Amino acid sequence: MHGEALAYNCIGVDYMKLGEHDSKNYDDAIEFHTKHKEVADVAGKFLAHINLGIIYNNTDDHEKSSINHQFALRYAI
């Protein structure tokens, strides 16, 4: 399960980087970070929410960005 979570995270990060040049890739990044969040342990859920917050901020969806960063804070505590 840990390997699966790590793979989803890595693919999500790749799409995040591609999204910097073509924003349509952010949808794929969201998909893979969401899959990461679903199978991850607590530390992984923290990281998935951080990444989702960054993506939503980059797409100007500040409400979803804030929600994900608040979830990340809860997992950090």
C-alpha positions in Angstrom: 0.0 0.0 0.0 2.9 2.4 0.8 4.3 1.9 -2.7 1.0 2.6 -4.3 0.6 5.8 -2.3 4.1 6.9 -3.3 3.5 6.2 -6.9 0.3 8.2 -6.9 2.1 11.1 -5.3 4.9 11.0 -7.8 2.6 10.9 -10.8 0.5 13.8 -9.2 3.7 15.9 -8.8 4.6 15.2 -12.4 1.3 16.5 -13.5 1.6 19.5 -11.2 4.8 20.5 -12.9 3.2 20.0 -16.3 0.3 22.2 -15.2 2.7 25.1 -14.8 2.9 25.1 -18.6 -0.5 23.8 -19.5 -3.2 24.1 -16.9 -5.3 21.2 -18.3 -2.8 18.9 -16.6 -4.0 20.1 -13.2 -7.1 17.9 -13.5 -4.8 14.9 -13.8 -2.7 16.1 -10.8 -5.9 16.4 -8.7 -7.0 12.9 -9.7 -3.7 11.3 -8.7 -3.3 13.3 -5.4 -6.8 12.3 -4.5 -6.0 8.7 -5.1 -2.9 9.2 -3.0 -5.0 10.7 -0.2 -7.4 7.7 -0.3 -4.7 5.0 0.2 -2.1 6.9 2.3 -1.2 6.8 6.0 -1.5 10.0 8.1 1.8 11.5 6.8 0.7 10.7 3.2 -2.7 12.3 3.8 -0.9 15.4 5.1 1.2 15.6 1.9 -1.7 14.9 -0.4 -3.7 17.7 1.1 -0.8 20.1 0.8 -0.4 19.2 -2.8 -4.1 19.6 -3.5 -4.1 22.9 -1.8 -1.2 24.1 -4.0 -3.0 23.0 -7.2 -6.3 24.6 -6.2 -4.4 27.8 -5.4 -2.7 27.7 -8.8 -6.1 27.4 -10.5 -7.5 30.3 -8.4 -9.9 28.0 -6.5 -9.0 29.6 -3.2 -11.8 28.0 -1.2 -10.7 24.4 -2.1 -7.1 25.4 -1.5 -8.0 26.7 2.0 -10.0 23.6 2.8 -7.2 21.2 1.8 -4.6 23.2 3.7 -6.9 23.1 6.8 -7.1 19.3 6.4 -3.3 19.2 6.1 -3.0 21.1 9.4 -5.3 18.6 11.1 -3.1 15.7 10.0 0.0 17.6 11.1 -1.4 18.1 14.6 
